[in-house]
Amino acid sequence: MFDMKGNDNNTYNVDNFNFIKKTSPIVGGFIEDEYNRQKNNIELIASENYCSEAVLAACGSCLSWKYAEGYPYVRTTGNTGRYYGGTEFVDKLEEYCCDVWKKVFNTDYHVNVQPHSGSQANFSAYKTILNPGDTILALNLDNGGHLTHGSSVSFSGKLYNVVFYDVDDKGYIDMEDVRKKALEYKPQLILTGASAYSRIIDFTKFAEIAKEVGAYFMVDMAHIAGLVAAGVHPSPFGLADVITTTTHKTLRGPRGGLIFVRPELAKKADSAVFPYAQGGPLEHIIAGKAVCAEEALSEDYKVYAKKVVDNCKAMADEFIKLGHKLVTGGTDNHLILLDLSDEKFSGRVLQERCDENQITLNKNCVPNEKRTPKETSGVRIGTAPMTTRGYQEDDFREVARKIDSIILKLREEYK
Ligand SMILES: Cc1ncc(COP(=O)(O)O)c(C=O)c1O
């Protein structure tokens, strides 16, 4: 890992491009370039993080060589539920991984640790409780939702009938609208969770509405899972029937997904992952997920997650002091949505100009978006990765001032 100034401090060969170069100078070269980009840039992508070297080592381990289609089930049935021999150790690993994740969220929900990604977790989560053509009530992509929450270009919008709830004039999820649409459309599933929403989500209210209309309630906590684990965002456990997450965002683990379900949905969820959606599980990634879960249980992690939020609030405060507009006027979590709808330049232009200045962030739609998804009227900024690298509130304030000076230059150019 490198620190906030980009100094290498590696104990594991994170910089393994030199080894790879012996076999493939081309691929090793690409990795070296990306390593240096990550080291030298200020990384503010809200969905990214730097996992630990232990997680990275687990993901690069011999477990990558092992096939283990099926599930361990050794403890529950006394027999392995795998379709391959030689699974004794990966069985233990996978059961252990499930155990630690339950501890992280202090839950007796069943967990499936096999989904290769957040999108695949959502694919299998829907299959667990829905039939094609069923109705999902979800947050619109423009208002912060995710592609897999019903966008017409995703499987979710093609397999299911999706109705969207909106945010209010201030950018907060409009709970009146959720209830109104739930009563009107009688969805089989009410879904919440977001990719670009900076406020606390009221899971209790969602659960009440789902109960009122007899719908399943699902939370995709991919972005905020680390905050939930550390107790700095309310937990959906006990309220939602199905909970999905990625492990690589605020959780700071390997790239991958998890599905949690109420115990009575366990069998359906497992078969919705394997054999319905996936073949062999990535046991090396499952090892990385287990290490990530152990890290998430530590006191250090709790301190980290709180810092992520404090840093984000400080950065939001600086942007507001500098006169910028933020969707919802601030943040409760790890991200900020800078609203550029009054500017003559788009989110794409600001993203590209930040790239030139070694600041990595991404363009993002804002509520009532007037520009196309390729242009957008916003940028999304997250504090999780640079907090991992040691940035403090003052550092984030300084980055806000750097972004402000880039915006001031753009205003001059686009007069
Ligand atoms: C809320 C949410 N769900 C699901 C996903 C999908 O995760 P993946 O990219 O691993 O498929 C994302 C990714 O950004 C997300 O923000």
The ligand as an ORCA input file, in Angstrom:
! r2SCAN-3c Opt
* xyz 0 1
  C     -25.854      0.101     -5.295
  C     -25.041     -0.786     -6.188
  N     -25.448     -2.042     -6.416
  C     -24.782     -2.877     -7.215
  C     -23.618     -2.477     -7.839
  C     -22.953     -3.423     -8.801
  O     -21.764     -3.910     -8.372
  P     -20.751     -4.601     -9.419
  O     -20.089     -3.493    -10.142
  O     -19.862     -5.404     -8.531
  O     -21.579     -5.461    -10.321
  C     -23.132     -1.195     -7.629
  C     -21.880     -0.773     -8.296
  O     -21.432      0.297     -8.290
  C     -23.872     -0.317     -6.793
  O     -23.480      0.943     -6.607
*
